Amino acid sequence: MKAHGHLSELIQTEQNWRDAEEHASKRKRKRREVKNFRSDLDGNLSGLSSRFASTDGHKFHYTYKTIYEPKERFLSMLEYPEHVFDWGILLPSEPILNRTLDGHSYACIIGRGQHQMIKKISTDIYLSHGRLAYALTFDISKMYANIPLWLPKQNIRRKIKDPLLLHHIDEIIDSSIGTPMGNGDKVNPTGVPIGLKISTIIANMSLCYFDHDLRRLFGLGKDEALVQKYAERYAEEKRLTAKTPEDFEDLSKGVQYLIEKFTGYVRRGIDYYYRFMDNGFILHEDKTFLHLLLEWIGLYLGGELHLPLNPKWQVLKLTDGLPAVGYRIYEDGHIRVGKKSKVKGIRKILRGRKMGLSDEQIRRACSSYLGTWTHANSINLIRKYKMEKKPRLGATINKRKSLCPFDDMGHSQQRRFEELLFDPESGLQEESRMMDLLDFEVISSIKETNDDGTPKDCLAIRYIWQGDNIEYKDEKGHSVLVEKGKEYYSYTGSKVLIEQTRTEFSKEDLPAPTVIQIAVNKRNKKFYKFT
């Protein structure tokens, strides 16, 4: 594993400190302390640069505050220049540290977040077609207060070897020793402050290798004797806890079948694991296996990382819904708003109505709740309380213009044409992009025009997708699926495809299987054709 050095040179540039101040002051520029810092920006940034160049000890002046959201949290606060300093050392180093994190870790990582996580969980459940029937949820008890300080230092040193940068990171980590943030033990100190930008990086780095080890079942598969021991225990646990017809069917196949089934789980590892800071979620088809996995997780956290597992873990059926970061996800991938967010949002809406506020005023006052609701399948909830935002007139016009040319098909069945194409150089098989072409229409484009101002021709195709399932992001960042066996339509302005529909075949030849292939002409220009 490569450790990066020479980061101090990047940190000490004038532009880096200015960028750090821009990030630290975002949405805070009306505060007095920010204005005071900016009144002598060059001098203050120069002071931070000098502080970084020095290895003299720095004293941190924390103030503390307890908040309830509704969970009680003990926050540690520092003066504004400390936040600028944190940003200064993180801008060059955070991308390096983030590359260590597992792809299914979502909290406080650029480009990821809770909404991406619930959509990923929902998509995985939906594409499993009922195979993923159970979920394990667990978390670390008071993680920030219980992180042993040696743990993030050790993990960060596996990615960074710049001595000056490591000195300042260690200084920030050690600043909690002897404060209310940790255990007060100077021999084995614990505790990372909550409320600082760098604290989230430290917490993520404390668990980064735990994620990788968990997905590989902590190396269990390398010890055949241990696998055999747990396989026998799995078979016994199956016998003792059997309740469903599926459980009794497995038992009827014999102990050896159960042992081989467990061995297959170990060999496969954990495919459906997600972590949001101290909260972990695992999807699987076998509840008995999840109970054993929880035991290994507790042993690893306690024995290797010295972190306590919260006893409020759950192994639950997806039919009852998986509670995750304020949402609840069901066995068909349906996402609902969590009860607390729903109740609080409704109460605030009704309170606004009682005060005589307009719908627009209530919408602004409840924007945080409505923003949460929009990431779930909650359009009926929003409509029930008349909180849907009316679209701009231009959007309404465009929607009318883009009505599907095929009867009994709606906008939700439209799929991006570019996702359907077969590229012979991609290494994929032709069958992975196969479709049954049902119908087509050549219509006038609403987006592109000819030189004389007349609309260009546009081809609309109707088809049943027979290739591999495809997932892509639309213009708004929402996940869109193209699933085998389902009917869709798409648009293209390809002149070659339009010419084929006019000269080479007709609607009488349909339905027919086909692949839209990417080809190259003599001038090395790409075009598409039905094959």
PyMOL commands that set and color helices and strands:
alter all, ss='L'
color gray80, all
select helices_A, chain A and resi 8-11+14-24+32-39+41-53+80-98+114-127+143-146+150-156+163-174+197-215+217-222+224-241+245-252+255-268+287-305+318-320+339-354+359-365+367-374+379-384+393-401+411-413+417-420+424-426+430-433+495-503+507-509
alter helices_A, ss='H'
color red, helices_A
select strands_A, chain A and resi 63-68+72-77+134-139+273-276+279-284+314-317+322-324+327-329+335-337+435-449+455-465+470-473+479-482+487-492+512-514+516-520+526-530
alter strands_A, ss='S'
color yellow, strands_A
deselect
rebuild
show_as cartoon
